[in-house]
Amino acid sequence: MKTQKNFQPGRGYSKADWDAVSDPHTSTADELAQARPFKEVFPDLHAKIVEARKAGRPKAAVTKQAVSLRLDQDVVAGFKAMGSGWQTRINEILKQHLKEHR
C-alpha cells in the first residue's frame, strides 16, 4: 500500500483530520501497562470475528474422504485438460463403474 506523505485536499478528509493522524503516537510505558486484550475490551465484537472466521463453506450432507491415489500421468493430464472439476468427474466415473459392476 502506498502511503501519502503530504495532505492533498478533496479526498474526503480535512487538513485537521490529516494533522490529527499524521504524527504517530508513541505509547508510554504507563499506557502499555494499562493495555488490555481486544477480546477483554470488546467481547461481543471478538465473538463475532471468531464466528466469522469459522464460517466457510457449509458442511455437505455426505462428506468425502481424502485419499492418496497414484494415477498414470496421461490419465491425470486428460482429466485436467477437460477443465475445472476434473476430480469430481473422476469420482463420478468411479461411482458409475461401481454401479455397473456390483
C-alpha positions as MATLAB code, in Angstrom:
seq = 'MKTQKNFQPGRGYSKADWDAVSDPHTSTADELAQARPFKEVFPDLHAKIVEARKAGRPKAAVTKQAVSLRLDQDVVAGFKAMGSGWQTRINEILKQHLKEHR';
ca = [
       0.000    0.000    0.000;
       1.399    3.378   -0.982;
       1.339    5.910    1.839;
       0.737    9.571    1.235;
       3.339   11.929    2.734;
       1.579   15.302    2.308;
      -2.004   16.460    2.694;
      -3.969   16.612   -0.555;
      -7.389   18.306   -0.438;
     -10.512   16.766   -1.928;
     -10.011   13.208   -0.729;
     -12.838   13.068    1.815;
     -10.958   14.400    4.829;
      -9.896   17.820    6.060;
      -6.476   19.234    6.879;
      -7.422   18.950   10.563;
      -8.207   15.234   10.047;
      -4.862   14.782    8.312;
      -2.985   16.566   11.074;
      -4.732   14.511   13.761;
      -3.436   11.224   12.347;
      -0.225   12.243   10.578;
       2.091   12.083   13.561;
       2.147    8.574   15.005;
       1.538    8.329   18.738;
       4.250    6.599   20.719;
       2.764    4.803   23.697;
       4.304    5.400   27.090;
       5.206    2.618   29.493;
       2.186    3.578   31.630;
      -0.175    3.340   28.638;
       1.238   -0.047   27.678;
       0.886   -1.280   31.273;
      -2.825   -0.358   31.175;
      -3.454   -2.062   27.830;
      -5.902   -4.966   27.840;
      -6.541   -7.695   25.248;
      -9.040   -6.916   22.472;
     -11.314   -9.815   23.458;
     -11.491   -8.478   27.015;
     -12.360   -4.926   25.952;
     -14.772   -5.892   23.131;
     -16.071   -9.401   23.957;
     -19.128   -9.218   21.677;
     -17.147   -7.989   18.686;
     -14.427  -10.557   19.345;
     -17.028  -13.346   19.398;
     -18.433  -12.150   16.044;
     -14.978  -12.093   14.471;
     -14.159  -15.584   15.739;
     -17.512  -16.898   14.461;
     -17.000  -15.262   11.054;
     -13.638  -16.997   10.685;
     -15.301  -20.361   11.290;
     -17.999  -19.798    8.671;
     -16.527  -21.134    5.431;
     -18.485  -23.438    3.180;
     -21.397  -25.315    4.779;
     -20.793  -28.982    5.505;
     -22.171  -31.360    2.891;
     -24.753  -33.963    3.904;
     -22.407  -36.657    2.614;
     -18.775  -35.781    3.130;
     -15.945  -37.125    1.029;
     -12.808  -38.859    2.191;
      -9.389  -37.565    1.200;
      -7.183  -40.302   -0.257;
      -3.828  -40.523   -1.931;
      -4.174  -42.243   -5.285;
      -1.454  -42.836   -7.842;
      -2.694  -42.488  -11.422;
      -0.869  -42.534  -14.736;
       0.289  -39.089  -15.832;
      -1.677  -39.257  -19.074;
      -4.892  -40.052  -17.172;
      -4.474  -37.048  -14.883;
      -3.458  -34.803  -17.800;
      -6.504  -35.933  -19.787;
      -8.940  -35.147  -16.986;
      -7.272  -31.813  -16.224;
      -7.492  -30.911  -19.921;
     -11.287  -31.161  -19.637;
     -11.231  -28.152  -17.307;
     -12.082  -27.482  -13.693;
     -13.972  -30.167  -11.827;
     -11.695  -32.937  -13.057;
     -11.542  -34.609   -9.638;
     -15.342  -34.598   -9.430;
     -15.523  -36.192  -12.890;
     -13.134  -38.959  -11.803;
     -15.334  -39.534   -8.742;
     -18.480  -39.781  -10.892;
     -16.846  -42.232  -13.302;
     -15.736  -44.435  -10.397;
     -19.265  -44.334   -8.916;
     -20.753  -45.365  -12.254;
     -18.244  -48.201  -12.554;
     -19.231  -49.494   -9.116;
     -22.950  -49.430  -10.029;
     -22.291  -51.424  -13.188;
     -20.011  -53.996  -11.597;
     -21.676  -54.887   -8.326;
];
